[in-house]
């Protein structure tokens, strides 16, 4: 059995308009929401075997914050270039390459792709995963390469405004 947790990066700052999109940091709200959502996951007993993130500043910062909250070793976070500006097929291809020794994976990325992947795998109709939103999906497979459309079981959809 495999469990996939899809996490949209926390709210980013637009204050430094000279920065490239890739370099945009988290803003105050993002820095507040990310640890809060890590706490929500911790309360659910979620401890991913693997964390994979887009290397964009806002996604990787969110991944590090949640990793700290969950007791995940920061040096074990995997950065995958293909998750930045990824098409759905790129995200799915990345999932298929995950090592089967990991039964749970948490992946950090960007919209609209993240919402499309959640709907595709979880059989859900989420209009938009907001910043720091997290979707949990479970698959009755032993290999990540078997994960496919509408074969997952939707577990949860958490987001900051749900926990105000």
N, C-alpha and C positions, 0 to 999 in steps of 0.2 A: 504494500500500500504506500502511495506517495501523497504528500501534502505540499501544496504550493500556496505561498502567501505572496500576493502581488501588492506592492506598496508604491503609491505615487509620492514623489518627493514632497517635502514640506514647502510652505509658501516662500517664494524667493523675492529678493529685492530688485526693484527697478530703479533705485536711486542713482546708481552709477551707470547712466545711459551710454557711456563710452565703452563699457565692458561688452565683450562678445557674449552671446547667449550661453555658451558653454561655461563661462566663468561666473555667471550670476550667483551670488551667495544667498544664504537664507536671510530673511528679514526677521524682525522681532517676533512676529506671530509664528513663523516657522520654527524658530528656536524654542518657543514655548510649547507648540503643539507636538513636535517630534518626541520629546521625552514623555509627554502625557500619553501619547499613543503607544509608546514602548511599555508604559505601565499597564495599559489596557491589555496588551498582549501577554505581559507577564502574569497578570491576574487570570488569564485564560490558560495559563500553563504552557504557552508556546515557547519553544526553544529550538530554533531551526538548526539543522545539521550543517547548512550551507547558506551563506549570504552572498548574493551576486548583485552588482549594481552598475548602472551607467556611470562612467567616470566624470560626468558633468558635476560641477561644484555643488549644486543644490541637491542632487541625488546622492552623491557620495557622502556629503555632510549628514544627510538624513539617515543613510545607512549606518554611519558611525555612531550617531546618537542612539538609534534603536538598538544597535549591537551592544553598546554599553549598558543600556537598560536591561537587556536580556542576558547579560553575562557572556556574550559571544566575544571571542578573542579578535580584536581589531585587525591584527596581522593576517588573519585567515579570510578577510573579505576579498572576494574576487571582483575585479574591475573588468568589464567587457565593453569595448568600444562600440560594438554593434547594437547595444541597448540605447545609445544616444541617437535620437532621430530615427529610431527603428520603425520599420514597417512591421505589420503583424507577423509576416512570415519570418522576419529576422528574430523576433522575440521567440516564436515557436521553435525555430531552429536552435536557438541558444538553449532552450529548455531540453531539447532532444539530446544535447551534448553533455548534460549534467551527469556526473558519475553516479551510477546506481547504488553505490555504497551509502549515499545520502538519501534518507527517506523523506526528509522535509527540506524545502528550499524556500528562501525568502528573496524575492527579486524586486529591485528598486528601479523605477523607470519613469516615463513621461506619458502624458496624454497627447493625443487621443488613443494611442496604441494600447496603453495599459487597460483602459476601459473596454476596448474591443476584445482584447485577449481574455479578460475576466468574463465577458458575456459569451464568448466563443466556447471556453472550457467549462464554465459553470452553469451554462444553460439559463443564465439570468438575463434580466433586462435592466441593467444599471445605466442610466442616462449619462452620468458623469461621475467618475471617482474624483472627489475633491482632493486638494492638497493634503497630504498625510493620511489619505484614505487607504484602507487595507481590506483586501478581499481574500478570504481563505477558501480553497478548493481542494477536495480530496479525490484521489483516483484509485481504483481497485487494480492497480498494476504494480509489477515489481521493477519495471524499467521505465525511465523517463522517455525513452524513444517511443513508447507505446501511447503516451499521453496524446489524446486527439480531441477534436471538436465534439462538444456535447456529451463527453464521456466522464466528465467530472461531477462531483457532488458538491454543491454550494454549501459552505460551512457558515460563513458570516461576512458581513460588510460593516466595518467600523470606520468612523471618521470623527474628527474633533468636535464638531457641533452636536453630535449625538451624546457627548459626554460633558456638556457644559454644566 
